[in-house]
Amino acid sequence: MARMTITKHVNAAPAAVFERAADFANCPKFIRGITRVEMLTDGPVRVGTRFKETRVVFKREAAEEMEVTVFTPPDRYALACESCGCRYYSEFTFTPSGGGTDVRMTFEATPLSRFARVMSILMRPMLKAALKACEQDLDDLKTAVESQREGATRVA
């Protein structure tokens, strides 16, 4: 199993950061690595919500069907999917800190087949690229939330 954790501080309240991060349908507007999101479940986001996320991976588009497995605003949500013989799990937590929010993303990839286990060993060098992409996603979230907050402050 491969696992990585990234933490990013955002200068906004947890509820505001959570709301933006869990707005899956609009993620392509502020996370540059995501090119499209197709919501597969109607209604508000909740446990069981499914969507197809298309992003650029190693200069090629790749689409995965994600499912929300945990949804407890404004504290935490988790997404899961299975693809290419692996189970992928991403958990996001939003913790008040220093007048803002610490966003922690934990990503796990668990091989489910013998082939996937062998490939996971061979693909370890690519984890650095995956880590960089996850860091960029959190940087994009931070920029989107903080610029929205600054705009709201100037208008008031």
C-alpha positions as CSV (number, residue, x, y, z in Angstrom):
1,M,0.0,0.0,0.0
2,A,1.2,3.5,-0.9
3,R,0.2,6.3,1.4
4,M,1.0,10.0,1.6
5,T,-0.2,12.9,3.7
6,I,-0.1,16.7,2.8
7,T,-1.1,19.6,5.0
8,K,-1.8,23.1,3.8
9,H,-2.8,26.1,5.9
10,V,-5.6,28.3,4.4
11,N,-6.5,31.7,5.8
12,A,-10.2,31.1,6.1
13,A,-12.7,29.4,8.4
14,P,-13.1,25.6,8.1
15,A,-16.7,26.0,6.9
16,A,-15.6,28.2,4.0
17,V,-12.7,25.9,3.0
18,F,-14.8,22.8,3.3
19,E,-17.6,24.3,1.2
20,R,-15.2,25.2,-1.6
21,A,-13.3,21.9,-1.5
22,A,-16.5,19.8,-1.5
23,D,-18.0,21.7,-4.4
24,F,-16.9,18.9,-6.8
25,A,-19.0,20.0,-9.8
26,N,-17.0,23.3,-9.8
27,C,-13.5,22.0,-9.1
28,P,-12.4,22.4,-12.7
29,K,-12.9,26.2,-12.3
30,F,-10.2,26.4,-9.6
31,I,-8.1,23.2,-9.6
32,R,-6.0,23.3,-12.7
33,G,-5.3,19.6,-12.8
34,I,-9.0,18.8,-13.2
35,T,-10.4,19.3,-16.7
36,R,-14.0,18.0,-16.2
37,V,-16.4,16.7,-13.5
38,E,-19.6,15.0,-14.4
39,M,-21.9,14.6,-11.4
40,L,-23.5,11.1,-11.6
41,T,-25.7,11.6,-8.5
42,D,-28.4,14.3,-8.3
43,G,-29.0,16.5,-5.3
44,P,-26.7,17.8,-2.6
45,V,-23.4,16.1,-1.9
46,R,-23.7,13.4,0.7
47,V,-22.4,9.9,1.5
48,G,-23.0,7.9,-1.7
49,T,-22.6,10.9,-4.1
50,R,-20.8,9.7,-7.2
51,F,-19.0,11.8,-9.9
52,K,-16.6,11.2,-12.7
53,E,-13.4,13.3,-12.4
54,T,-11.2,13.8,-15.5
55,R,-7.7,15.2,-14.9
56,V,-4.4,15.4,-16.7
57,V,-2.1,12.6,-15.5
58,F,1.4,12.4,-17.1
59,K,0.2,14.7,-19.9
60,R,-2.8,12.5,-20.7
61,E,-6.4,12.7,-19.6
62,A,-7.6,10.1,-17.2
63,A,-11.2,9.7,-15.8
64,E,-12.1,8.0,-12.5
65,E,-15.5,7.5,-11.0
66,M,-15.3,8.7,-7.4
67,E,-17.7,8.0,-4.5
68,V,-18.1,10.1,-1.4
69,T,-17.7,7.6,1.5
70,V,-17.5,10.1,4.4
71,F,-19.2,13.6,4.6
72,T,-19.3,15.5,7.8
73,P,-19.3,19.2,7.1
74,P,-17.2,21.2,8.0
75,D,-14.7,18.7,9.4
76,R,-14.1,15.9,7.0
77,Y,-14.9,14.1,3.7
78,A,-13.5,11.1,2.0
79,L,-13.5,9.8,-1.6
80,A,-12.9,6.3,-2.9
81,C,-12.7,4.5,-6.2
82,E,-11.3,1.3,-7.7
83,S,-9.3,1.4,-10.9
84,C,-6.6,-0.8,-12.6
85,G,-6.7,-3.4,-9.8
86,C,-6.3,-0.8,-7.0
87,R,-8.5,0.8,-4.4
88,Y,-7.9,4.5,-4.0
89,Y,-8.9,6.4,-0.9
90,S,-8.5,10.2,-0.3
91,E,-9.5,11.8,3.0
92,F,-9.7,15.5,3.7
93,T,-9.8,17.0,7.1
94,F,-10.4,20.7,8.0
95,T,-9.1,21.7,11.4
96,P,-9.2,25.3,12.9
97,S,-5.7,26.6,13.3
98,G,-4.2,30.1,13.8
99,G,-7.3,31.9,12.7
100,G,-7.6,29.8,9.6
101,T,-7.8,26.1,8.6
102,D,-5.3,23.3,8.3
103,V,-6.4,21.1,5.4
104,R,-4.9,17.6,5.6
105,M,-5.2,15.3,2.6
106,T,-4.3,11.6,3.1
107,F,-4.1,9.5,0.0
108,E,-3.9,5.7,0.0
109,A,-3.5,3.2,-2.9
110,T,-4.1,-0.4,-2.1
111,P,-3.4,-3.0,-4.8
112,L,-6.2,-5.6,-5.0
113,S,-4.6,-8.1,-7.5
114,R,-1.3,-9.8,-7.9
115,F,-0.6,-7.8,-11.1
116,A,-1.4,-4.5,-9.3
117,R,0.9,-5.5,-6.4
118,V,3.8,-6.0,-8.8
119,M,3.0,-2.8,-10.7
120,S,2.8,-0.8,-7.4
121,I,6.5,-1.8,-6.8
122,L,7.5,-0.7,-10.3
123,M,5.5,2.5,-10.1
124,R,6.9,3.8,-6.8
125,P,9.0,6.4,-8.6
126,M,5.8,7.9,-9.9
127,L,4.6,8.6,-6.4
128,K,6.7,11.8,-6.4
129,A,4.7,13.1,-9.3
130,A,1.4,12.1,-7.6
131,L,2.6,14.0,-4.5
132,K,3.4,17.0,-6.5
133,A,-0.1,16.9,-8.2
134,C,-1.8,16.6,-4.8
135,E,0.2,19.6,-3.5
136,Q,-0.8,21.6,-6.5
137,D,-4.5,20.8,-5.9
138,L,-4.2,22.1,-2.3
139,D,-2.3,25.2,-3.5
140,D,-5.1,25.8,-6.0
141,L,-7.8,25.4,-3.3
142,K,-5.9,27.8,-1.0
143,T,-5.7,30.4,-3.7
144,A,-9.4,30.1,-4.6
145,V,-10.6,30.3,-1.0
146,E,-8.3,33.1,0.0
147,S,-8.9,35.2,-3.1
148,Q,-12.7,34.7,-2.6
149,R,-12.3,35.8,1.0
150,E,-10.2,38.9,0.0
151,G,-12.9,39.9,-2.6
152,A,-15.6,39.6,0.1
153,T,-13.6,41.7,2.5
154,R,-13.0,44.5,-0.1
155,V,-16.7,44.6,-1.0
156,A,-17.9,44.8,2.7
